[in-house]
Amino acid sequence: MTPQRKRLTREESRQQTRDRLVAAAAELFTERGVNGTSVEQIAERAGYTRGAFYGNFEDKNALVAELLHNRTHHEVEEVRALTEDATSLTDALDRLRAWNRDRAEHLPQWLALRMELVLHALRNDELRPLLAERELLARNAHATGLEQAFASHGVQAPADPAFLALIVHALEDGLLIQRLLTPDGIPGDVVVDAFDLLLRSWTALAQQSAPKAKRQNPPSDPV
């Protein structure tokens, strides 16, 4: 006897439709670009009508906004969950290396979609503030991680953590582009390599700059 499927509530059904439209848009934006994709194509790929699209989104820009929001929040939360119970900084970096190596397997699609969304938002006055907000969210997450790492070493950040986070975040995009162009010469976890090097350099700078009386010996394996 075939088990009966649970009947979706109206809200669950609506959310399922939105999710499918967003997933279809992500595929098409990656393949054809935002400007090269029509509302009709998104609806068809998702298995719905044009009317279903406009029943959930005002226009294509509204769907781009949803994608920007979802991707940023998902990645920030995924990294936070991955590292929040790490037993040491080394453990956290190892987990991030594994996460980045997994992402590298889908880097062409992941990065193509990110670049498409960024470029579309930069060209659109309505979406640019949302893009700035999403980028700030990611940079704030970097800043929090840096502050925790410096604290574990017993030092103060050698510069404003927000500025250091800006460097890390901007470097990540550049490194991933280079990794995509020359994958044989750049490892999948290159972003973590760069972060580790910067963190060590900034920590050493902070230790050199700190007054001798306030210097503390860092633990052998900081959390």
C-alpha positions in Angstrom: 0.0 0.0 0.0 1.4 3.3 -1.1 1.6 5.8 1.8 -0.3 9.0 1.3 1.7 12.1 0.9 1.1 14.8 3.5 -1.1 17.5 2.1 0.7 20.9 2.0 -0.8 23.9 3.7 -1.4 26.9 1.5 1.7 28.6 3.0 3.8 25.5 2.5 2.7 25.2 -1.1 3.5 28.8 -1.7 6.9 28.5 -0.2 7.6 25.4 -2.3 6.7 27.4 -5.4 8.9 30.2 -4.4 11.8 27.8 -3.7 11.5 26.2 -7.1 11.4 29.5 -8.9 14.5 30.7 -7.1 16.3 27.4 -7.8 15.3 27.6 -11.5 16.5 31.2 -11.7 19.8 30.3 -10.1 20.4 27.7 -12.8 19.4 30.0 -15.6 21.4 33.0 -14.3 24.4 30.7 -14.1 23.9 29.5 -17.7 22.7 32.6 -19.5 23.2 35.6 -17.1 20.5 37.6 -15.5 19.9 39.8 -18.5 19.8 36.8 -20.8 17.1 35.1 -18.8 13.4 36.0 -19.0 10.6 35.5 -16.5 8.9 33.0 -18.8 12.1 30.9 -18.9 12.3 30.9 -15.2 8.7 29.8 -14.8 9.1 27.1 -17.4 12.3 25.7 -15.9 10.5 25.6 -12.5 7.5 23.9 -14.0 5.0 26.8 -13.5 3.3 29.4 -15.5 4.2 33.1 -15.9 1.3 33.8 -13.6 2.8 31.7 -10.9 6.0 33.8 -11.1 4.1 37.1 -10.7 2.1 35.6 -7.9 5.3 35.3 -5.9 7.6 38.0 -7.2 6.9 41.5 -8.4 9.6 41.2 -11.1 12.9 39.7 -11.9 14.7 42.2 -9.6 12.7 40.9 -6.7 13.9 37.4 -7.4 17.5 38.6 -7.7 17.1 40.3 -4.3 15.8 37.0 -2.8 18.8 35.1 -4.2 21.2 37.7 -2.8 19.6 37.4 0.6 19.4 33.6 0.6 22.9 32.9 -0.6 24.6 35.3 1.8 22.7 34.1 4.9 23.1 30.5 4.0 26.9 30.7 3.6 27.3 32.8 6.8 25.2 30.4 8.8 26.9 27.3 7.3 30.4 28.6 8.2 29.2 29.6 11.7 27.7 26.2 12.3 30.8 24.5 10.9 33.2 26.3 13.3 31.2 27.2 16.4 32.1 24.0 18.3 35.7 23.8 17.0 38.1 22.8 19.7 40.9 25.0 18.5 41.9 27.5 15.8 43.6 24.6 14.0 40.4 22.6 14.1 38.4 25.5 12.8 40.8 26.0 9.9 40.8 22.3 9.0 37.0 22.4 8.9 37.1 25.5 6.7 39.6 23.8 4.4 37.3 20.8 3.9 34.4 23.2 3.2 36.3 25.2 0.7 37.6 22.0 -1.1 34.0 20.8 -1.4 32.9 24.2 -2.8 35.8 24.1 -5.3 34.2 21.1 -7.0 31.3 23.4 -8.0 33.3 26.7 -8.2 32.5 27.4 -11.9 28.7 27.4 -11.2 29.0 29.0 -7.7 31.3 31.9 -8.8 29.4 32.5 -12.1 26.2 33.0 -10.2 27.8 35.2 -7.6 29.4 37.4 -10.3 26.1 37.6 -12.2 24.2 38.7 -9.1 26.9 41.3 -8.2 27.1 42.8 -11.6 23.4 43.0 -12.0 23.0 44.7 -8.6 25.9 47.1 -9.4 24.0 48.2 -12.5 20.7 48.6 -10.7 20.2 51.5 -8.3 17.3 49.6 -6.6 19.4 46.5 -5.9 22.8 48.1 -5.1 21.9 49.0 -1.4 20.8 45.4 -0.9 24.0 44.1 -2.3 25.9 46.4 0.0 23.9 45.1 3.0 24.6 41.5 2.1 28.3 42.2 1.6 28.5 44.0 5.0 26.9 40.9 6.6 29.6 38.7 5.3 32.3 41.2 6.3 30.9 41.4 9.8 31.1 37.7 10.1 34.8 37.9 9.1 35.4 40.6 11.6 33.9 38.5 14.4 36.0 35.6 13.5 39.2 37.7 13.5 38.4 39.3 16.8 37.9 35.8 18.3 41.2 34.7 16.8 43.1 37.7 18.2 41.6 37.2 21.6 42.7 33.6 21.6 46.2 34.8 21.1 45.9 37.3 23.9 46.4 40.4 21.6 44.4 43.3 20.3 43.8 43.6 16.6 46.6 45.6 14.9 43.9 47.6 13.0 40.2 48.1 13.0 38.7 44.5 12.6 36.2 45.9 10.1 39.1 47.0 7.9 40.9 43.7 8.2 37.7 41.9 7.4 37.3 44.0 4.3 40.7 42.9 3.1 39.9 39.2 3.8 36.5 39.4 2.0 37.9 41.2 -1.1 40.8 38.8 -1.3 38.5 35.8 -1.2 36.7 36.9 -4.5 40.0 37.6 -6.2 41.5 34.3 -5.2 38.5 32.3 -6.3 38.6 34.0 -9.7 42.3 33.0 -10.0 41.5 29.5 -8.9 38.9 29.2 -11.5 41.2 30.4 -14.3 44.2 28.2 -13.3 42.8 25.3 -11.2 45.9 23.1 -11.6 48.2 25.7 -9.9 46.0 26.8 -7.1 44.5 24.5 -4.4 40.8 24.4 -3.6 41.4 25.7 -0.1 43.6 28.6 -1.2 41.3 31.1 0.6 42.0 29.4 4.0 45.7 29.4 3.2 45.6 33.2 2.6 43.5 33.8 5.7 45.9 31.7 7.9 48.9 33.6 6.5 47.2 37.0 7.1 46.1 36.0 10.6 49.6 34.9 11.6 51.1 38.1 10.2 48.6 40.3 11.9 49.0 38.5 15.2 52.8 38.9 15.0 52.4 42.6 14.3 50.0 42.9 17.2 52.4 41.2 19.5 55.3 43.4 18.4 53.2 46.6 18.9 51.7 45.7 22.3 53.4 47.2 25.4 55.7 44.7 27.0 53.7 44.7 30.3 50.5 43.8 28.5 51.9 41.1 26.3 50.6 37.6 26.9 52.0 34.3 25.8 49.5 32.7 23.4 48.2 29.2 24.2 49.9 26.4 22.3 46.7 25.6 20.4 44.3 28.5 20.6 40.6 28.1 20.1 
